[in-house]
Structure formats: structure tokens, C-alpha cells
Amino acid sequence: MGLGDFADKAKDAASNNEQVQEFGEQGLDKAADAANDATGDKFSDQVDQGHDAASDALGFGDKGEDQKD
């Protein structure tokens, strides 16, 4: 079993667990908020794109759409 196989199994486990998804999404939201605060929202479009890409990569899907405040 390679590292890619392990990562796929972890991603599958997380995508099937609502609590893991919720905590993961909260972490991404906090990171995006911190980045926006640190930059004075100057790069909010890029932060939102990064948030969405990370959310998709982690298997959280479209749950990050309501991240903007």
C-alpha cells in the first residue's frame, strides 16, 4: 500500500463522516477568515478560491460556499 492509497482511504473515511467534515470545514473557514483579516480582505477572492479548492480536495464538496461573511 503506497502513500496515495493511504491518502485515498483517509479521504474516503472523512467524506463518510459528517463530524469530520464539519470540523474540517470549520478549520478551513477559520484559516480563510484569518487570511482575510491579515490582508484586510485585499485578496478575498483568492482566499475564497483557495478555500474552495481545499474543500474540494478534502472531499467536503460545496459546503464552503456559505463561508463568506
C-alpha distances in whole Angstrom, upper triangle without the diagonal:
4,7,8,6,7,10,11,11,13,15,16,16,19,20,21,23,26,27,24,25,28,28,25,28,31,29,29,33,34,32,34,37,37,36,39,41,41,42,44,43,43,40,39,38,36,34,34,32,30,30,29,26,25,25,24,21,20,21,25,26,30,31,32,35,37,36,39,42
4,5,5,6,9,10,11,13,14,16,17,19,20,22,23,26,27,23,24,28,27,24,27,29,27,27,31,32,30,31,35,34,34,37,39,38,39,42,40,40,37,37,36,33,32,32,30,27,27,27,24,22,23,22,19,18,20,23,25,29,30,30,33,35,34,37,40
4,5,5,6,9,10,11,12,14,15,16,18,20,21,24,24,21,22,25,24,21,24,26,24,23,27,28,26,28,31,31,30,33,35,34,35,38,36,37,33,33,32,29,28,29,27,24,24,24,21,19,20,20,16,16,18,21,23,26,27,27,30,32,31,34,37
4,5,5,6,9,10,10,12,14,15,16,18,20,23,24,20,20,24,23,20,22,25,23,22,26,27,25,27,30,30,29,32,34,34,34,37,35,36,32,32,30,28,27,27,25,22,22,22,19,17,18,17,13,14,15,19,20,24,25,25,28,30,29,32,35
4,5,5,6,9,10,11,12,14,15,17,19,22,23,19,20,24,23,21,23,26,24,24,27,29,27,29,32,32,32,34,37,36,37,40,38,38,35,34,33,30,29,29,27,24,24,24,21,19,20,18,15,15,15,19,20,24,25,26,29,31,30,33,37
4,5,5,6,9,10,11,12,14,16,17,20,20,17,18,21,21,18,21,24,22,22,26,27,25,27,30,30,30,33,35,34,36,38,36,37,34,33,32,30,28,28,26,24,23,23,21,18,19,18,15,14,15,18,20,24,24,25,28,30,29,32,35
4,5,5,6,9,10,10,12,14,15,18,19,15,16,19,18,15,18,21,19,19,22,23,22,24,27,27,26,29,31,31,32,35,33,34,30,29,29,26,24,24,23,20,20,19,17,14,15,14,11,10,12,15,17,21,21,21,25,27,26,29,32
4,5,5,6,9,10,10,12,14,17,18,15,15,19,19,16,18,21,20,20,23,25,24,25,28,29,28,30,33,33,34,36,34,35,31,30,29,27,25,25,23,21,20,19,17,15,15,14,11,10,10,14,16,19,20,21,24,26,26,29,32
4,5,5,6,9,10,11,13,16,17,14,15,18,18,16,19,22,21,21,24,26,25,26,29,30,30,32,34,35,36,38,36,37,34,32,31,29,28,27,25,23,22,21,19,17,17,16,13,12,12,15,17,21,21,22,25,27,27,30,33
4,5,5,6,9,10,11,14,14,11,12,15,15,13,16,18,17,17,21,22,21,23,26,26,27,29,31,31,33,35,33,34,31,30,29,27,25,24,23,21,20,19,18,15,15,14,12,9,10,13,16,19,19,20,23,25,24,28,30
4,5,5,6,9,10,13,14,10,10,14,14,12,14,17,16,16,19,21,20,21,24,25,25,27,29,30,31,33,31,32,29,27,26,24,23,22,20,18,17,16,15,12,11,11,9,6,7,10,12,16,16,17,20,22,21,25,28
4,5,5,6,9,12,14,11,11,15,16,14,16,19,19,18,21,23,23,24,27,28,28,30,32,33,34,36,33,35,32,30,29,27,25,24,23,21,20,18,17,15,14,13,11,9,8,11,13,16,16,18,21,23,23,27,29
4,6,5,6,10,11,9,10,13,14,13,15,18,18,18,21,23,23,24,27,28,28,30,32,33,34,36,34,36,33,31,30,29,26,25,25,23,21,20,19,17,15,15,14,11,10,12,14,18,17,19,22,24,23,27,29
4,5,5,8,9,6,6,10,10,9,11,14,14,14,17,19,19,20,23,24,25,27,29,29,31,32,30,32,29,27,27,25,23,22,21,20,17,17,16,14,12,12,12,8,8,9,12,15,14,16,19,20,20,23,26
4,6,7,10,8,7,10,12,10,11,15,15,15,17,20,20,21,23,25,25,27,29,30,31,33,30,32,29,27,26,25,23,21,20,19,17,15,15,13,11,11,11,8,6,7,9,12,12,14,17,19,19,22,25
4,6,9,8,8,11,13,13,14,17,18,18,20,22,23,24,26,28,29,30,32,33,34,36,33,35,32,30,29,28,26,24,24,23,20,19,19,17,14,14,14,12,9,10,12,15,14,17,20,21,21,25,27
4,6,5,6,9,10,11,12,14,16,17,18,20,21,23,24,26,27,29,30,32,33,34,32,34,32,29,29,28,26,24,24,23,20,19,20,17,15,15,16,12,11,10,13,16,14,16,19,20,20,24,26
4,6,5,6,9,10,10,12,14,15,16,18,20,21,22,24,26,27,28,30,31,32,30,33,30,27,27,27,24,22,23,22,19,18,19,17,14,15,16,13,11,10,12,14,11,14,17,17,17,21,23
4,5,5,6,8,10,11,12,14,15,17,18,20,21,23,24,26,27,28,30,31,29,32,30,27,28,27,24,23,24,22,19,19,20,17,15,17,17,14,13,11,15,16,13,15,18,18,18,21,22
4,5,5,6,8,10,11,12,14,15,16,18,20,21,23,24,26,27,29,30,28,31,28,26,26,25,22,21,22,20,17,17,18,15,12,14,14,11,11,10,13,15,13,14,18,18,17,21,23
4,6,5,6,8,10,10,12,14,15,16,18,20,21,22,24,26,27,28,26,28,26,23,23,22,20,18,19,17,14,14,15,12,9,11,12,9,8,6,10,12,9,11,14,15,14,18,20
4,5,5,6,9,10,10,12,14,15,16,18,20,21,22,24,26,26,24,27,25,22,23,22,19,18,19,18,14,15,16,14,11,14,15,12,12,9,12,12,9,10,14,13,13,16,18
4,5,5,6,9,10,11,12,14,15,16,18,20,21,22,24,25,24,27,24,22,23,22,19,18,20,18,14,15,17,14,12,15,15,12,13,11,14,15,12,12,16,15,14,17,18
4,5,5,6,9,10,11,12,14,15,17,18,20,21,23,24,22,25,22,20,21,20,16,16,17,14,11,12,13,10,8,11,12,8,10,8,12,13,11,10,14,14,13,16,18
4,5,5,6,9,10,10,12,14,15,16,18,20,21,22,20,22,20,17,18,17,14,13,14,13,9,10,12,9,7,11,12,9,10,7,10,10,8,7,11,11,9,13,15
4,5,5,6,9,10,10,12,14,15,16,18,20,21,19,22,20,17,19,18,15,14,16,15,11,13,15,12,11,14,15,13,14,11,14,14,10,9,13,11,9,13,14
4,5,5,6,9,10,11,12,14,15,16,18,20,18,21,19,17,18,17,14,14,16,13,10,13,14,11,10,14,14,12,14,12,15,15,13,11,14,14,11,14,15
4,5,5,6,9,10,11,12,14,15,17,18,16,18,16,14,15,14,10,10,12,9,6,9,10,8,7,11,12,10,13,10,13,13,11,8,12,12,9,12,14
4,5,5,6,9,10,10,12,14,15,16,14,17,15,12,14,14,10,10,12,11,7,10,12,11,10,13,15,13,15,12,14,13,11,8,10,10,6,9,10
4,5,5,6,9,10,10,12,14,15,14,17,16,13,16,15,11,12,15,13,10,13,15,13,13,17,17,16,18,15,17,17,14,12,14,13,9,11,12
4,5,5,6,9,10,10,12,14,13,15,13,12,14,13,9,11,13,10,8,12,13,11,12,15,16,15,17,15,17,17,15,12,15,15,11,12,14
4,5,5,6,9,10,11,12,10,12,10,8,11,10,6,7,10,8,6,10,12,11,11,15,16,15,17,15,16,15,14,11,12,12,8,9,11
4,5,5,6,9,10,10,9,12,11,9,12,12,9,10,13,12,10,13,15,14,15,18,19,19,20,18,19,18,16,12,14,13,9,9,9
4,5,5,6,9,10,10,12,12,11,14,13,10,12,15,13,12,15,17,15,16,20,20,20,22,20,22,21,19,15,17,16,12,12,13
4,5,5,6,8,8,10,8,8,11,10,7,10,12,11,10,14,15,14,16,19,19,19,22,20,21,20,19,15,17,17,13,13,13
4,5,5,6,5,7,7,6,10,10,7,9,12,12,11,14,16,16,17,20,21,21,23,21,22,20,19,15,16,15,12,10,11
4,6,5,6,9,10,9,13,13,11,13,16,15,15,18,20,19,20,23,24,24,26,24,25,23,21,18,19,17,14,13,12
4,6,8,9,10,11,14,13,11,14,17,15,15,19,20,19,21,24,24,24,27,25,26,25,24,20,21,20,17,16,15
4,5,6,7,8,12,11,10,13,15,15,15,18,20,19,21,24,24,25,27,26,26,25,24,20,21,20,17,15,15
4,5,8,9,12,13,12,14,17,17,17,20,21,21,23,25,26,27,29,27,27,25,24,21,20,20,17,14,14
4,5,5,8,10,9,10,13,14,14,16,18,19,20,22,24,24,26,24,24,22,21,17,17,17,14,11,11
4,6,8,9,9,12,14,14,15,18,19,20,21,23,25,26,28,26,26,24,23,20,19,19,17,14,15
4,6,5,6,9,10,11,12,14,15,16,18,20,21,22,24,23,22,21,21,17,17,18,15,13,14
4,5,5,6,8,10,10,12,14,15,16,18,20,21,22,20,20,18,18,14,13,14,11,9,11
4,5,5,6,9,10,11,12,14,15,16,18,20,21,19,18,16,17,14,13,14,12,10,13
4,5,5,6,9,10,10,12,14,15,16,18,20,19,18,17,18,14,14,16,13,12,15
4,5,5,6,9,10,10,12,14,15,16,18,17,17,16,16,12,12,14,11,10,13
4,5,5,6,9,10,10,12,14,15,16,15,14,12,12,9,9,10,8,8,11
4,5,5,6,9,10,11,12,14,15,14,13,12,13,10,10,13,11,11,15
4,5,5,6,8,10,10,12,14,13,13,13,14,11,12,14,12,13,16
4,6,5,6,9,10,11,12,11,11,11,10,7,9,11,9,10,14
4,5,5,6,9,10,11,9,8,8,9,6,8,11,9,11,15
4,5,5,6,9,10,10,9,10,12,10,11,14,13,15,18
4,5,5,6,9,9,10,11,11,9,12,15,13,15,18
4,6,5,6,5,6,8,8,7,10,12,11,14,17
4,5,5,6,5,7,9,9,11,14,14,16,20
4,5,8,8,11,12,12,15,17,16,19,22
4,6,8,11,11,11,15,17,16,19,22
4,5,9,10,11,14,16,16,19,22
4,7,6,8,11,13,13,16,19
4,6,7,9,12,13,16,19
4,5,6,9,10,13,16
4,6,7,8,12,14
4,6,5,9,12
4,5,7,11
4,6,8
4,6
4
